[in-house]
Amino acid sequence: MPWDAKQTPNYGRMRKRLSPGVLKELNDVQSHLLQDPHQGERKQPPLGWAWVEKFKAENDQWLVAYEIRERENLVVFHAVGQHENFYRDLTKHVKRGGGRVERPLK
């Protein structure tokens, strides 16, 4: 059974900046994650809530960070980007409260 998906506003802004080739690969990764979100890698504290899936697009490695909410059967996408400063920016974003508002995944 596929999971439901939501995204934070930060994730939506990041998606808009991606090139068409990267966006296509990201859509494929999202589809696979909604079938089985536990296939990603669970991070250690202070990002213990986060899961990260890596994927290749346009000869670069990209990461997508998401949260699994078992009780709600929900996957919340928080960030997408390349490795440089990815975890630092994700930590700052969550500390500022940026992961609280969620919208349906587009």
C-alpha positions as CSV (number, residue, x, y, z in Angstrom):
1,M,0.0,0.0,0.0
2,P,1.5,3.4,-1.0
3,W,2.1,6.0,1.7
4,D,0.6,9.5,1.6
5,A,3.0,12.4,1.0
6,K,3.4,15.9,2.1
7,Q,6.1,18.5,1.7
8,T,7.4,21.5,3.7
9,P,7.4,24.9,2.0
10,N,11.2,24.7,2.0
11,Y,11.1,21.5,-0.1
12,G,8.7,23.0,-2.5
13,R,11.0,26.0,-3.1
14,M,14.0,23.7,-3.6
15,R,12.1,21.6,-6.2
16,K,11.2,24.7,-8.2
17,R,14.9,25.5,-8.7
18,L,15.8,22.0,-10.1
19,S,16.6,21.4,-13.7
20,P,14.1,19.2,-15.6
21,G,16.5,16.2,-15.6
22,V,17.0,16.3,-11.9
23,L,13.3,16.8,-11.3
24,K,12.5,13.7,-13.3
25,E,14.9,11.6,-11.3
26,L,13.5,13.1,-8.0
27,N,10.0,12.2,-9.0
28,D,11.1,8.6,-9.6
29,V,12.8,8.5,-6.2
30,Q,9.7,9.9,-4.5
31,S,7.5,7.3,-6.2
32,H,9.8,4.5,-4.9
33,L,9.9,6.0,-1.4
34,L,6.1,6.1,-1.2
35,Q,6.1,2.4,-1.9
36,D,8.6,1.6,0.8
37,P,10.0,4.7,2.7
38,H,12.3,2.5,4.9
39,Q,14.6,1.9,2.0
40,G,16.5,5.1,2.8
41,E,19.2,5.6,5.4
42,R,18.2,6.7,8.9
43,K,20.4,9.5,10.3
44,Q,21.9,9.8,13.8
45,P,21.0,12.6,16.3
46,P,20.5,15.5,16.0
47,L,18.8,14.4,12.8
48,G,17.5,11.1,14.2
49,W,14.0,11.8,12.8
50,A,15.3,12.1,9.3
51,W,15.8,9.5,6.5
52,V,17.9,10.2,3.5
53,E,17.9,8.7,0.1
54,K,20.7,9.3,-2.4
55,F,20.2,9.3,-6.2
56,K,22.2,10.2,-9.3
57,A,21.1,12.9,-11.7
58,E,23.0,14.7,-14.4
59,N,26.3,13.1,-13.3
60,D,25.9,14.4,-9.7
61,Q,24.8,12.8,-6.5
62,W,21.7,14.3,-4.9
63,L,20.0,13.7,-1.5
64,V,16.4,13.9,-0.4
65,A,15.6,14.1,3.3
66,Y,12.2,13.0,4.6
67,E,10.4,12.0,7.7
68,I,8.3,8.8,8.2
69,R,5.2,9.1,10.3
70,E,4.1,5.5,10.9
71,R,0.8,6.2,12.7
72,E,-0.4,8.5,9.9
73,N,1.0,6.4,7.1
74,L,2.7,9.6,5.9
75,V,6.0,10.6,4.4
76,V,7.0,14.3,4.8
77,F,9.6,15.5,2.4
78,H,11.9,18.2,4.0
79,A,14.9,18.9,1.7
80,V,16.6,18.0,-1.6
81,G,20.0,19.1,-2.7
82,Q,23.6,18.1,-3.2
83,H,25.8,16.9,-0.4
84,E,27.7,20.1,0.2
85,N,26.2,21.7,3.4
86,F,23.1,19.6,3.0
87,Y,23.0,18.3,6.6
88,R,24.0,21.7,8.1
89,D,21.2,23.5,6.2
90,L,18.7,20.8,7.1
91,T,19.6,21.1,10.8
92,K,19.2,24.9,10.6
93,H,15.9,24.7,8.8
94,V,14.4,22.4,11.4
95,K,15.7,24.5,14.3
96,R,14.0,27.5,12.9
97,G,10.7,25.6,12.8
98,G,10.7,25.3,9.0
99,G,9.4,21.7,9.1
100,R,6.1,22.4,10.9
101,V,3.9,23.5,8.0
102,E,3.1,20.8,5.5
103,R,1.4,20.9,2.2
104,P,0.3,18.1,-0.2
105,L,3.1,16.9,-2.4
106,K,2.8,18.4,-6.0
